[in-house]
């Protein structure tokens, strides 16, 4: 009986870990690589708009790569610094860098660059007399975003295995020490299973029902479903005005309006005011 | 908007607004005021329609409408209609409100009179139209004119044409009898196979029905009435929220006789609006409300027939991604040419040249073209002049971009070209309009400042990011665990599986114990012995006989509680009878045991079949169970 239990436990453990198979690296298509190189050359000779056009076209064609997004951010930042700056350039740069971090979360240069760009946007807003507004995420998003969805999934799996181990020890092993270990396993496993599964389910729900996006307009005012501006809450403009570069989540898309969640606020924006981030 | 396109049930009433008398601005108010009158020659008793139209960029309030009249004239209460329109004009998207006040005037004596000026208080300030000179003659004016051969000309009332629409006669003459082979004298877009309403209806159409984002579609709104000419009041502007509208001056509407399903309708196009879809999808536009006012349409003395048009739909798609050039902006659809001039060609470093690029063609004429980028060359925001208009329903024109281009570096500079990538909907392909700019001779200017020498004091983004040279590898996304089949099941199955396994083991143990206990009982042993006897009957005679004998003793023990092996077989029958077993049964059992001995010792020569013995044992055991025991002797 004990042997059966050990074999069964190992089989479950192996199948759970098998779910975390090594992730293969993705290679770029030759055409896309050529256009990326053309955009890079344009960027280096100071043709920022040309580089932006090429990289945006790549994105329109569905080419998703963190380095293409990174160079797009560079192009927008450089154009924002030039005399041909266009409104929303910094917001678009922030969107591109946010995309890099979605695609390659450990990209430190993108992380640093995004922080600098957002600081610059906040500084400009402050200079114009508008307080920088960085909304806190809702409690649910804040908690689930503490770790990646798969981390919660693994936590739940580990909890499930611990619980299983504890139950097995309690049931099949008659020694007192095994019984004690089983009780601890049951308690700890149940805790990890419930919390991990709950947060995994919440993270999955957020992933499936919303898309990350970044505001690329100079300032975006939340609207109601009919397109009329939402009233300010408590007379505070900050409650309905979303600054350039802010992260939002798109909850619903209509042809002319997108419903977004920004911090604890919800409202509608026109599609041109935000850029939905490409995901893997 | 209320318009008197014809008199109410009268011949003169069928005349359209034929003369825009004047346009004037209110003294201190922004709204423009336009005055119109249906005709300047009317007969006594015939209605005359006077309108002023106030156009404003803001919504305004109207009060105290006045129309001074000459003696002998009467006028009813004016009707007010309001419409708003988002329009595109001179490169700007703007909203315009249009308010129309309509009076119906009837003259009771002949002569030349001056009426008006009509006026109204607009948000507290009086907006005033122009006075109108009219001539009132005895009798009717033109009501008896012969039917025209072709379509009705609203401006031809002095040229002999009838004020009635083609195919209509106020006297009930069936003029079609005189011209049975006449071609339809109405625009083809008014043609309809089936009328949605037998009395009156409003119809909106969008043509073509499938276009690209930015390609022109024409919205047409037409009204149809089956009971003669009518006025339209409470007319709303056709909706077109998902389109950019190109504002065109409306043609004077006119009635046409349109046969639909054997019924003649008075039909008129009340709106033709070039629209440009703003996004892809199934878009709709044209919802319009109107109230038909005339004899034959009145529900009560004050209320006409209200009708609302259908939604006109168009399928809008984006131009294909395949072959799309860099810099293409969604919505740039049409057919364009680009020309450019550069002056002067010889400059000093730090000076500027003028580049004038002219974009012309059919379509909405984009607002932006692509300019070349060179280090040391700065293109300032262009000033735009444009002439975009609708000709024969097709929007097109020119837009001129005047740039000031500063050049900071000396040398011979090839400026490159200005371009516009656009989608040609007819060819269904992308085209790039180009205009070469030629080269400049830029002489050294010792006083010029180099552009890159100018440091911005608050440039905090310098050197924050440097472009990456190559596409590196990055982990492709694996499917999240939570999306994998069986993840949630596995999560719960492991602990529940363990619980079930524990339960199953317990159940198996219990079952085994029970079986063990059951196997130890006399009945179970009897069953086992009988089964063994049957099974061994052919292969192992001795074993079978032994099992049969065991079964007999077990049956006796089960019935009487007597272990009969200890009794001599010769005394067995009497012993069993003494314990209450029926004599016949006792004899049968004793005989069975004797036969078993015979088989065991004699074998096949005994003539007995072990299987038959087993069968007899089983029969006796079964019958014994139901037998009652006699009192023990």
Interface residues (C-beta under 8 A of the other chain):
Chain A: X1 X5 X8 X12 X15 X16 X19 X20 X21 X23 X24 X25 X26 X27 X28 X32 X33 X36 X40 X42 X43 X44 X45 X46 X47 X48 X49 X50 X53 X54 X56 X57 X60 X61 X65 X66 X67 X68 X70 X71 X73 X74 X75 X77 X80 X81 X83 X84 X103 X104 X109 X112 X113 X116 X117 X119 X120 X123 X149 X150 X153 X154 X156 X157 X160 X161 X163 X164 X167 X168 X171 X172 X189 X193 X197 X200 X201 X203 X204 X207 X255 X256 X271 X279 X280
Chain B: X241 X242 X278 X279 X280 X281 X283 X321 X324 X325 X326 X327 X328 X370 X372 X373 X374 X375 X378 X379 X380 X456 X459 X460 X461 X462 X464 X465 X466 X467 X468 X469 X470 X471 X472 X473 X474 X475 X476 X477 X478 X480 X481 X482 X483 X484 X487 X488 X490 X491 X492 X494 X495 X497 X498 X499 X501 X502 X505
